[in-house]
Amino acid sequence: MISTVAGIMMFAVRVSVKRITEPAKNALKITRMGSFTSAPAVREDCQDVDFEVGSSTTRDSLLNRCLSELPSSAPLFTRNFVTFNTNYSSASEEPEELQSWGLKRVPFISQGCSSANTHAQDGGRFRVLTWNILAQALAVSHDNFVGLPEGTLDWAARRLRILHEILIYDPDVICLQEVDHFNFLNSTLSSLGYRGVFCSKPDSPCIYLANNNGPDGCALFYRRDKFDLISASSRVLEIWRVQSNQVCIFANLRLRDTGQQVCVATTHLKARQGALLTTMRNEQGKDVSNYLISCGSLAKPLILCGDFNAVSTEPVISTVKSRLGVKSVYGKLYNGEEPPYTTWKVRADGEYRHTIDYIFYNKFCDVESLLRIPTEEQIGPSRLPNLSYASDHIAIACDIRLK
């Protein structure tokens, strides 16, 4: 029965793939898989022309702008980094959430009082942040959130919360998923010295929704004064040798101070639950692995991060780990396990609390610190998103040292 279903699905996908061989006829020049039931209304990414960034903009000025234009009645999340040290011996320094979850002690020396990136000018170290920022078109017209505080999905304010969450941690590498306002992020981040790469989904659901801002996809940014770009590429992931609707971005970067190379990749795998979808995600994990191996990542430091839409026990996670020789950064804090959640939301069909976002690293890297996961009290009774946090996913971040 499964083989029959798979065969029907593959035939349907092949039909839709065949339809995209004609030149794309839209301003963004994206390749679309098409739809049998609706016509896409692809729009240019132009809904943020009102947000101007001056030539003298700084990180602090943008952070202050975000705070001044957002209501003070809903303070934004405040989180710190946990820093590791093999000389750790004091049980009194254990984070409260580790105690409450019954986890054993971990080798860390401090929880930190600041989110500032102290490695910004340290050649062998860099900070990586990954985050599914929640596509605006999906949030408003597709995801069926319930119980959200009034104004949660207002884009004029939500984009400020997104920007603040990224900038407050001062990352050197930024990996984002569900990006449907790339021009906004690119204009603001480029003014601060970042360079960005964007790859849209072949058939983004956003383009079928009213008032969309174009397709969503993955984006990767890196700090230009920290890295030189050696090469960058992207791939539409395949399932049983047929293109799917998910993508992966790869960048080979060189640290300017040391000349060391590091491979960074980000992806967003297929969503939803069920045996067939779990199998499809595993096939995408195989394709991601093969793609990164073909890019030469096995012989270099590798950071792979994104929204895998899979809990740690799903086959795709073990597939990626075994094929690429990687492990999860948060395993260092949670004794080989994952945080209790990286997404927590309430939709019309129920409440969802899962860990499905990851940062993986290989043997040529070491994890020096990790951004703490917000507590249930911080998240609040309405869950995510809310007026204090922009997405239904939580940004995760770490400081990496190359060996």
Beta strands, then each sheet from edge to edge (+ up, - down):
strand 1: 81-84
strand 2: 108-110
strand 3: 125-132
strand 4: 173-179
strand 5: 194-200
strand 6: 217-223
strand 7: 227-239
strand 8: 242-255
strand 9: 261-268
strand 10: 302-307
strand 11: 327-328
strand 12: 343-347
strand 13: 350-354
strand 14: 357-361
strand 15: 365-371
strand 16: 396-402
sheet 1: 2+ 1- 15+ 16- 3+ 4+ 6- 5+
sheet 2: 7+ 8- 9+ 10+ 14- 11+
sheet 3: 12+ 13-
end
